Amino acid sequence: MTLDSKIFVGLKSTRKKTATTSAPAGPKCQWDGCEKVGTHRAPVGPGAEGLYLLFCLEHVKDYNKGYSFTTAPVDADVARYQKEATTGSRATFGTRVQQATEIPIPSTVRSGSAKTLNARRDAQNRAQKNGVPVRKLKVLEAKAFATLGLPPEATPEEIRSRYKERLKMHHPDANQGNRTSEDELRASIEAHKILKLNGFC
């Protein structure tokens, strides 16, 4: 009797098949010396969009650690772009900054807070002598008057004229681009804002 006989046609074998060593299913890992199956795709690099390398799990991790996923331009191009972006791609001329030639001497002028307190006390004394009720100044208001160099009883016209005077004096355009007095300019602007918001001018 042969195995091709009609008796054996519908029967299945109960024997277990022995495992045979067969070639791995799928493409081979493209890492040098690796024989595993390449199941994971990795991009080739900039300029090769749509092309991939195939690696096993272990080697795709190693490949990704050293791969830059950004399409970064050359360093010289980045530096040129950053330089142009700071000026809006227009030619500019530098502003003159004058450095101090001598070491500044410590100021002998009293601090702003002492000036403010004394000016406030003097104004209250004068108003009491004249019989005019005086509104007690807040700290910021008193500092604003001291910054502009005005007494607390200054009129709105005096405040406005002193503010304009200080703007012209400390603005960089009036000083041929010298930016050393910018802090005084900012302080004058802030002082005027405070006095305006509190109804002094």
BAMARFI-719259 format. One record per residue: x, y, z of N, C-alpha, C, O in turn. Coordinates in steps of 0.1 Angstrom, whole numbers, plus 5000, padded with zeros to 4 digits. Layout:
BEGIN
XYZXYZXYZXYZ/...
***
This chain:
BEGIN
500849885000500050005000500950125000501950135007/500550224993501350354991500650464999499450455002/501350565001500850685007499850764999499050845003/499850734986498950794976497550724975496750754967/497450624983496250544983495050624987495150714995/493750584983492550654986492250645001491550725006/492750545008492550525022493150645030492550685040/494350695026495050795033494750935029495351035034/493850955020493551085014493051185025493551295026/492051145032491351235042491951235056491551305065/493051165058493651155071494751255073495551285063/494851305085495951405088496951325097496651235104/498151365095499251305103499251355117499051475119/499451275127499451315141500851335146501151375157/501851315137503251335141503551485141503051555133/504351515151504751655152505951675143506851605142/505851785136506951815127508051875135507851955144/509251835131510451885137510752025131510552055120/511252115140511552255136512652255127513752195130/512452315115513552315105514152465105513352555107/515352475104515952605103515752655089516352615080/514952765089514652825076515252965076515553015087/515353025065515853165064514853255070513653235069/515253365077514353455084513453525073513753555062/512153535078511153595069511353745069511353815079/511453805057511653945056513053985052513953905052/513254115050514554165046515554165057515254165069/516854145054517954145064518254285069518154375062/518654285082519054415088520254465080521254395077/520254605078521354655070522554705078523454775073/522554675091523654705099524854615096524554495094/526054655095527154575091527254455101527454475113/527254335096527554215104526354165111526454065118/525154215109523954175116523154075107522954105095/522653965112521953865104520453865108519753785102/520053955116518653955120517754015109518254075100/516454005112515454065102515354215104515254255116/515354285094515254435095513754475094513254485083/513154485106511754515107511454665109510254705108/512454745112512254885115512854975105514054955101/512055075100512555175091513255285097512855335108/514355335091515055455096515355545084515755495073/515055675085515355765074516755775070517655765078/517055795057518355795052519055925056520155925060/518356045054518956165058518356285049517456255041/518856405052518256515044518656505029519756455026/517756545021517956535006517656395001517656374989/517256305010516856165005515456135011515256025017/514556225010513156205015512556085009512556074996/511856005016511155885011512055765011511455655008/513355775013514155655013514455615028514655705036/514455485030514655435044515655325044515855255034/516255305055517155185058516355095067515455145075/516654965066515954865074516854815085517954765081/516554825098517354775108516554685118515254695118/517154605126516554535136516354625148516854745147/515554585158515254675169516454735176516554855179/517454655178518654695186519454795178519854895183/519554775164520354865156519654995152520255095150/518354985152517555115149517655205160517755325158/517755155173517955245184519355315184519455435186/520355235180521755295179521755395168522355505169/521055365157521055465145520355595149520855695145/519255585156518455705159519155785169518955905170/520055735178520755815188521655915181521856025186/522255875170523255965163522656035151523356105144/521356025149520756085137520056215141519356225151/520256315133519556445135518356455126518456445114/517156465132515956455125515556595119514556605112/516356695122516056835116516856845103517956785101/516256925094517056955082517757085084517357185078/518757075093519457205097520357245085521057165079/520357385082521257435072522657445077522957415089/523557475069524957495072525057605082524357705082/526057595091526357695102526457835096526057925102/527157845085527457985079526058045075525958165077/525157965070523858015066523058065078522358165077/523157985089522458015101522958155107522158235110/524258165107524858285112524458405104524158515109/524458395091524158505082522658545084522358665085/521758445085520358475087520158545101519358635101/520858495111520658555124521158705124520458785130/522258725118522758865117521758955109521559065114/521258905098520258985091518959005098518359115097/518558905106517258915113517259015124516259075127/518459045130518559145140518259285135517759375143/518659315123518459445117517359455107517159565101/516659345105515559355095516159355081515459405072/517259295079517959285065518159425059518159445047/518459525068518759665063520159705068520559655079/520759785061522059835065521859935077520960015077/522659915087522560005099523860065102524960025098/523760175110524960245115524860245130523860275136/525960205136526060195150525860325158526160435152/525260315170525160435178526360455187526960355191/526760575188527960605196527660585211526660645216/528460515218528360495232529660545238530660485236/529560655246530760705252531060635265530160635274/532260585266532660515278533160615288533860715284/533060595301533560685311535060675310535660565311/535760795310537260795310537860785324538960745325/537060825334537560825347536660745356535460725353/537160695367536360625377535360725384535860825389/534060705384533160795390533460805405533660705412/533360935410533460955424532160925431531160965425/532160865443530860845450530160975452530761075455/528860965450528061085450527961145464527761065474/528061275466527861335479526461395480526161445491/525661385470524261435470523461335479523661215478/522561385486521661295494520861205486520561235474/520461095491519660995484518261055481517761145487/517560995471516261045466515261035478514361125479/515360935486514360925496514461035507513461085511/515661075510515861185520515361315514514761395521/515661335501515261455494513661465494513061565497/513061345491511661345490510961375504510061445504/511561315514510961335527511061475532510161535537/512261535529512461675533511561775525511061865530/511461745512510661825503509161825508508461925508/508761695511507361685515507061755529506061825530/508061745538507861815551507861965549507162035555/508762015540508862165537507562215531507062315535/506962135522505762175515504562175525503762265525/504562075534503462075544503562195554502562255558/504862225558505062345567504562475560503962555566/504962495547504562615540503062625539502462725540/502362505535500962505534500262535547499162605547/500762485558500162505571500262655575499362715581/501362715571501562865574500562945566499963045570/500262905553499262975545497862935548496963005543/497662835555496262795559495562715548494362695548/496362655538495762575528495862435532496862385536/494662355531494762215534495662145524495462155512/496462055528497461985520497061835520496861775530/497061785508496861645507498161575509499161615503/498161465517499361395520499761315507499061235502/501061335503501561265491501861125494502261085505/501561035484501960895485503460895481504060985476/504060775484505460765482505860785468506860855464/505160715458505460725444505260865439506060915431/504260935444503961075440505161165444505661245437/505561145457506761225462507961195454508761285451/508261065451509361035443509261095429510361145423/508061095423507861155410508261305410508961355401/507761375420508161515421509661535423510261625417/510261455431511761465433512461435420513461495417/511961335412512661295399512661415390513661445383/511461485389511361605380512061725386512161825379/512361715399513061835406512061945408512362065407/510861905412509762005415509261995429509361885435/508862105435508162095448506762035447506162045436/506261975457504861915456503762015453502761975448/503962145455502862235452503062295438502462395435/503762235430503962285416502662275408501862185410/502462375399501262375391501362285380502462235376/500262245374500262155362501162205351501862135344/501162345349501962405338503462385341504262355332/503862405353505262385357505662235355506762205351/504762145359505062005357505261965342506261905339/504362015334504461985319505762045313506461985306/505962175317507162235311508462165316509462155308/508562125329509762055333509861925327510961885323/508761855324508761725318509361735303510161665299/508861835296509361865282510761895282511561855274/511161975292512562015293513461895295514561885289/513061805304513861685307513861595295514861525293/512761585288512761495276513761545266514561465260/513761675263514761735253516161715258517061695250/516361725271517761715277518361575276519461555273/517461475278517961335280517761245268518161135268/517061295258516661205246517961185238518761275236/518161055234519461025226519561105213520661135209/518461135206518461215194519061355197519761415188/518761415208519261545212520761535216521461635217/521261415219522661395224523461325214524461255217/523261345201523961285190524061135192525161075189/523061065196523060925197523660865210523760745212/524060955219524660915232523560855241522560925243/523760735245522660665253522960655268522360575275/523860735272524260735286523160785296523060745307/522260875291521260925300519860865297518860935301/519860745292518560685289517760655302516560655302/518460615313517860585325517160705331516060695336/517760825330517060945335515860985326514861035331/515960955313514860975304513660885308512560935309/513960755311512860665315512260705328511060695330/513160745338512660795351511760915349510760925356/512061005340511261125338509861085333508861145337/509860995323508660955317507760885327506560915328/508360795335507560725346506960825356505860815360/507860925360507361025370506161105364505261135371/506261145351505161225345503861135345502861185347/504061005341502860915341502160915355500960925356/502960895365502460885379501661015383500561005388/502361125380501661255383500461275375499461335380/500461235362499261255354498161165359496961205359/498461035362497360945367496760995380495560965382/497561065388496961105401496461245401496161305411/496361305389495661435388496461555391495861665393/497761545390498561665393498861745380499161865381/498661685369498761765356497861715346497761765334/
***
